[in-house]
């Protein structure tokens, strides 16, 4: 018997989408700049670890406050379609693994031995100073906020209008989000070449959400990806 996954259905309400699109640019650009400026005025009180905790705490608070019913409904979908969800999760992770190899080969051809993603380098440096906090932020808080914003709000809202555009914009935004601060600090546009590394997770996570309509599955997969990255770092 052929198993067919249900049609994609983004259960986010119109109000939640509106709030999500309001918060998304704040999360991507405004809050990082504001916290960096605040740290410049209060260098002794606000170190990098504290800034990251404050930043992700805001994202986590937003998700719990305004997306609670969306998360609750997605949890029902998670429990109601366990065999299909497991199959989709495995397929999505295999897809991520394959695309990640292609991206690494492409970056190796372009950058040679300089394969250290500046975002990963900064994460590794912070983990050395306080590994427990960074593990908690990277493996738990960051995936929750980022999946709700990039897959739930951005991809989910665009998916019904144009599938290709939904994938393209959500993947591009996901890559820019992780790299623009490094590009600004280093004043080097070549930093954005590392966006190739975010195509694999960006596509696989959106594909998983599309196939299951359950945001918890991309959240769990994102947690697993970040866990693997932290172990490697």
N, C-alpha and C positions, 0 to 999 in steps of 0.2 A: 504494500500500500504506500502511495506517495504521500509524504508528510508536507503539508503546506502551512507556512507561517501566516498568521493573521495580517491583514492590511495595516499599514502604519496609521496610528492615531495618536496625535500629540494631545494629551489630556490637559495641557496647561490652559487655563482660562484666559480670556482676552485681557482682563485686568492684570493677571500674572505676567503675561507677555509684555504689556506696557511697562510695568515696573521692572521687568527684566531688561528691556531695552534702555530704560533710564539708568539702571545700575551698571550695565555692561561697560559703557565708556568710563564711568567712574572707577570701576574695578581695574580696567585696563590701563588708563592713563592718569586720571585726576588724583586718585588716592596715592599711587606711588610717588607722584610729584609732590603732593602735599606733605606726605610723611617724610620725604627726603628733605624738603625745606624745613620742616619742623625739627628734624634731627640736626640740621646745620645750626639752628638757634639754641638747641639743647643737646649738645654733643655728649655731655656727661650723663644725662638721664636716658637718652635714647640711643642704644647701640643697634647694630644690624639685627640681632636676634629679637630684640624688643619690637623693632619696626615690623619684622615679619610676623610676629605673634599678633600685633595690633591689626595688621593688614588682613590676615586670614581670619581672624576673629570677626572682623566686620563682614567678610564674605559669608562666613558660617552663620552669623546672626541674621543676615539678609535672607539666607536660604530657609532658616527655621521660621522666621517671622512671616514671610510672604509666600513661601513655597511649600508650606507644611501639607496642605491638602493634596497638592500635586505629588509630593513624595509618598503620601499615604496611599493614594490611588495606584501609583506605580508599584508599591509594595504588594498590593493585591494582585497585580499582573504578574509579579515575580513569583508569587506562591501558587497562582492558578495554572501556570503553564510551565511547570518545572522541567519536563523532558525537552520541550522545544527550546526553552531558555538555555539549558545546558548545552544543547547542540549548537545553538547560535553563538554562545560564548566561546566554545571551542573553535568554531569556524572563524570567528572574529580574531581570536588570538593567533591562529595560524596565518590569517591574512596579514595581521600586524607584523608577525615575524618575517614573512616573505618580503613585504614592502620595506621593512627596516633594513634588510640585507641589501636590497637594491639601492636604497638611499645612502647607505654606508659606502657602497661601491662608487656611486656617483660623486659623493663628497671626497672620497679618496682620490678620484681622478682629477678633481678640481683643485683641492687644497693640499694634496700630497700627505705628508705626515702630520699636518696641523689639524687634527681631528678633535681637538678639545673644545667642545661647545662652551661658550662663555657663561651660559646660564648654569650648566653643570659644574663648571669650575667654581663659580660663586657659591653654589649649593654645597660643594665639597668643602670649601673653606669655612662656611658657616657650621657645617656638621662637625668639623674638628673642634670648634669652640664650644658647642653645646649639642652633642649628637642626639640626646633624648628629645629635645624640643623640635629639632629639625626633622627627626623621624616622624614625630606626631603631625607636624605641619604637612610634610611631603606625602605621607602615606594615607592620612585620614582627612584633614581639613581641605587641602588643596583640591583633591579629586572631586569632593562633594560640590564645592563652589564652581569649579571650572566646568564640570559636566552639566550642571544645571544651566549655566550661562551659555556655553558654546554649543552644546548639543541640544539641551532642552529649549532654551530661548531662541538662539540664533538659527540652528539647523531646523529645529522643529517648526519655527514660524515660517521659514522659507520653503520647507519641503513640499508643502501643498501647492505652492505657486510655480516653482521650478526646481526640479530635483538636482540637476547639474549645478545650478547656481547655489543651491543650499550646501552641497558638498564643497564647492570651490570657496565660497565666502567663509564658511565655518572653519575650514582648514587653514585658509590664509590668515584669518583673525587669530587663530590658535597659535600659529607660528610667530606672528608679529608680537603678540602678547608676551611671549617668552623671550624675545630678542631685542625689542626696541630700546630698552633701557641700556643694555650693553652697547648697542650701536651708538646711542647718544653719548655715553661716557667715553667710549673709545674714538668717537667721531670717525667711524669707518663703516661704510655701507656694506662692505664685504661680510660683515657679521650676519647679514640677512641671508647669506648663502646657507647658513645652518638651518634655515627654514625647511630645507629638504628633509631634515630629521623629524620634522613634525607632521609631514605628510602621512607617514605610516600610522601613527596613533590617531591623528585627526580623521583619517578616512575610516580606519577600522572601528573606532568608537562611534562615529556617526552611522556607519553601516549596521553596527550592533543595535543601536537605538532604533534605526529604521525598521529592522527586522522584528524587533520585539515590542516596540512602543513602551518599553520599561526603562526608565532612566537609571534604575539601580544597577542594571547590568553594565552599562558604560562606567558607572562610578566604581564598581568592584573591579572591573578590568583596568581602569586607570590606577586604582590602588595597587594592583598587582604589578603593573608596569613601573610605577614609582618605587615600589618595594625592591624590584630587581635592580633598578638604577641606583638606589641607595646602597644595596649590597655590593655592587660593582665599584661605586665610589669609595 
